[in-house]
Amino acid sequence: MISRREALFALSAAVPGKSFPLAICSETFPGMSFADLCATARRIGYTGLEIDASNLAADPSRLTPSQRASYRRMLQDADMRFVGFHSFLKAPAGLHLTTADKSVREKSWEFFARLIEVCASLGPKPLMVLGSGKQRTGNGGEPLTAGLARMAPIAEQQGVTILLEPLSPQFTDTINTIAEAEAVVRKIGSPALRTMLDTHNLVAEKDPHPSLVSKHLELIRHVHLNEMDGRFPGSGSYPFAPLLQALRKHRYSGWLSVEVFDFRPDGETVARKAFEYIRQIERNLS
């Protein structure tokens, strides 16, 4: 049951024309307890948390109602919104969505279905970012599209949106561009399946990155910000300003989420520098 406070937060989190709502991924703060990382992110200025599901349990799909309530309470206590899950096929080990091994494939999609229900229980209108390149790379079995078509009605019933994330070819041979992701989304035709944009995974795109916004915004529901080498925004040379300008021009109203893979010198410093850099770009936008 969504509280009135959560509903108001959901409505106010993403208002066109104002600063973009900023989220950060949970693994940015290695070694911190869940409560502490929520409080730290909120103190810096973030209002949303995107969770690596393996941070919650060895098998996050088996979280009990009381455990889910505890995590939800910690988010609420820190005044943080649950944005959704990503990297959710890392734990337990051995999952693969397209393998020729039918038993492994079925186990993986069953896990996916259970995790949709867990995701729905942690906050209103959450996202599930399907990156997980290793677990979807073609392996002679069922196409990814077939499994997603089975998951979409489950997600729709639970109020969850699955985001098929295009990944760099170095991570997977399956869905490397937003156009490829869009083709799958349109083929399945469910409102519970959309795509997203991740700056570090735009290697295979031929068009200028800001133009991807105008071409695909109808189906883009989330944006990951990071340098092309996976460091935090502002630590490299990626041109974030034109991308954010395009998002503002086209009235993107979803989350911007900082997702980094290098936490040096420490998570809190990385989170703060990324936050300050993004807000400074926004202040300079016309």
ZAKOL-331256 format. One record per residue (C-alpha): residue in one letter; x, y, z. Coordinates in steps of 0.001 Angstrom, whole numbers, padded with zeros to 6 digits, always signed. Layout:
ZAKOL-331256
AXYZ
...
end
This chain:
ZAKOL-331256
M+000000+000000+000000
I+001462+003374-001055
S+001283+006055+001600
R+000014+009568+000867
R+003518+010896+001500
E+005029+008509-001044
A+002382+009421-003610
L+003120+013135-003224
F+006852+012422-003475
A+006263+010460-006678
L+004371+013389-008199
S+006926+016000-007177
A+010109+014017-007875
A+010183+014830-011568
V+008769+018185-012647
P+009664+019476-016127
G+011432+022854-016095
K+012954+022380-012659
S+016159+020649-011628
F+016165+017011-012619
P+015551+014619-009738
L+018868+012978-008908
A+019325+009403-007730
I+022426+007391-006978
C+023187+003682-007038
S+023537+001881-003737
E+026922+000276-004438
T+028546+003730-004512
F+028982+003420-000738
P+030868+000153-000133
G+031054-000884+003497
M+028170+001303+004661
S+025029-000116+006182
F+021864+000395+004166
A+020544+002962+006638
D+023818+004895+006591
L+024112+004987+002812
C+020523+006253+002547
A+021249+008997+005067
T+024556+009915+003415
A+023058+010160-000067
R+020197+012315+001218
R+022555+014601+003134
I+024479+015252-000090
G+021238+016150-001873
Y+020082+013033-003718
T+016395+012209-003392
G+016340+008731-004954
L+018173+005456-004470
E+018658+002898-007217
I+019500-000404-005579
D+021820-003178-006678
A+019553-006013-005560
S+022523-008104-004415
N+023206-005424-001773
L+020046-006537+000032
A+020471-010305+000269
A+022259-013322-001196
D+018953-014059-002948
P+016966-010788-002972
S+013943-012521-004494
R+013478-014362-001177
L+013269-011284+001046
T+010553-011787+003638
P+007734-009253+004135
S+009386-008060+007348
Q+012742-007580+005611
R+011105-005634+002819
A+009284-003466+005338
S+012580-002795+007117
Y+014302-001593+003936
R+011325+000514+003005
R+011309+002075+006453
M+015022+002939+006197
L+014366+004683+002889
Q+011456+006606+004380
D+013428+007572+007480
A+016094+009105+005244
D+013437+010836+003077
M+014656+008857+000068
R+012570+007458-002780
F+013140+003901-004001
V+013835+004297-007726
G+014189+000613-008483
F+016606-002276-009006
H+019555-002724-011309
S+022223-005437-011602
F+019557-007748-010273
L+020839-010944-011906
K+024169-011044-010047
A+022879-012931-007022
P+022325-015769-006656
A+025106-016950-008966
G+024519-019048-012055
L+021598-017191-013637
H+021351-016787-017406
L+018330-015641-019410
T+019193-016967-022859
T+021228-020107-022215
A+020533-023331-024100
D+020246-025034-020708
K+016471-024944-020242
S+016598-025613-016495
V+018951-022677-015889
R+016912-020460-018176
E+013647-021292-016426
K+015251-020797-012998
S+016508-017378-014123
W+013143-016166-015377
E+011408-017519-012259
F+013853-015473-010195
F+013082-012448-012379
A+009347-012867-011808
R+009748-013146-008020
L+011973-010079-007956
I+009342-008036-009787
E+007035-008595-006818
V+009791-007674-004344
C+010582-004539-006333
A+006917-003508-006265
S+006827-003851-002491
L+009662-001360-001836
G+008141+001795-003288
P+005694+003307-005777
K+006112+002863-009547
P+009617+001375-009398
L+011947+000509-012272
M+013908-002647-012993
V+016951-001868-015149
L+017869-004949-017161
G+021567-004502-017816
S+023297-007739-016772
G+025305-008269-019948
K+026773-011623-018926
Q+023365-013036-018058
R+021771-012125-021387
T+024584-012675-023891
G+023429-015023-026631
N+024131-018625-025684
G+022130-020728-028111
G+018892-020782-026165
E+015668-018802-026136
P+015803-015179-027365
L+015674-012486-024700
T+012495-011139-026293
A+010558-014329-025504
G+011298-014157-021783
L+010588-010440-021578
A+007218-011006-023234
R+006337-013359-020354
M+007582-010921-017700
A+005790-007855-019069
P+002256-008826-017903
I+003608-009657-014438
A+005355-006290-014228
E+002288-004478-015500
Q+000124-006093-012815
Q+002630-005091-010116
G+003109-001507-011332
V+006776-002098-012198
T+008477-000890-015381
I+011212-003101-016840
L+013867-001089-018669
L+015815-002919-021368
E+019209-001245-021131
P+021348-001045-024269
L+024886-002081-023329
S+028256-001532-024946
P+029365-004400-027244
Q+032219-005093-024832
F+029619-006274-022291
T+027141-008217-024421
D+026181-009157-027963
T+022498-008602-027214
I+020938-005106-027541
N+023740-002571-028015
T+021797+000513-029146
I+018675+002342-028084
A+017148+001621-031506
E+017622-002122-030933
A+016031-001842-027493
E+013156+000178-028926
A+012492-002518-031525
V+012079-005111-028761
V+009874-002799-026699
R+007579-002112-029642
K+007429-005773-030636
I+006243-006803-027165
G+003926-003804-026921
S+003543-003628-023140
P+003460-000360-021151
A+005518-002189-018519
L+008517-002475-020869
R+010563+000555-021875
T+014217+001479-022424
M+016780+003923-021015
L+019968+005812-021776
D+023325+005184-020083
T+026137+007529-021122
H+028851+004942-020497
N+027049+002441-022756
L+026595+004613-025860
V+029689+003255-027610
A+027771+001642-030481
E+025578+004672-031221
K+026219+006409-034539
D+024180+009556-033845
P+025241+012440-031592
H+024072+011548-028111
P+021741+014552-027633
S+019883+013552-030801
L+019122+010157-029253
V+016899+012011-026805
S+014712+013550-029495
K+014556+010284-031471
H+013739+007940-028612
L+012382+010019-025716
E+008938+008460-026017
L+010348+005192-024653
I+013255+006457-022496
R+012251+006234-018838
H+015598+006541-017044
V+019088+008007-017533
H+022364+006774-016050
L+025162+009332-015842
N+028819+008305-015800
E+032002+008933-017756
M+032746+006638-020683
D+035270+004778-018524
G+032742+004350-015708
R+034059+007048-013385
F+031822+009688-011831
P+030467+012585-013936
G+032958+015431-014054
S+036054+013271-013611
G+036557+012866-017362
S+035674+014561-020630
Y+032164+013344-021497
P+030052+016349-022690
F+027154+016137-020256
A+025883+019679-020861
P+024505+019056-024400
L+022811+015869-023213
L+021158+017562-020239
Q+020182+020472-022478
A+018437+018031-024826
L+016677+016333-021916
R+015447+019687-020651
K+014397+020868-024120
H+012313+017749-024660
R+010886+017898-021132
Y+012282+014627-019866
S+010674+014097-016464
G+012352+010929-015190
W+015324+010366-012938
L+018966+011087-013586
S+020894+008424-011725
V+024617+008457-010972
E+026035+004997-011652
V+029795+004661-011246
F+032215+001749-011197
D+035231+003418-009591
F+034626+004584-006027
R+038014+006212-005368
P+038854+007980-003170
D+035662+006945-001363
G+031960+006657-002079
E+030859+009781-000253
T+033406+011958-002063
V+032442+010468-005427
A+028745+011019-004721
R+029263+014616-003622
K+031475+015590-006559
A+029053+014041-009044
F+026083+015813-007449
E+027804+019210-007434
Y+028972+018794-011034
I+025522+017891-012365
R+023816+020721-010488
Q+026427+023185-011790
I+025716+022106-015367
E+021983+022616-014762
R+022579+026121-013451
N+024478+026962-016653
L+021831+025627-019032
S+019951+028193-021065
end
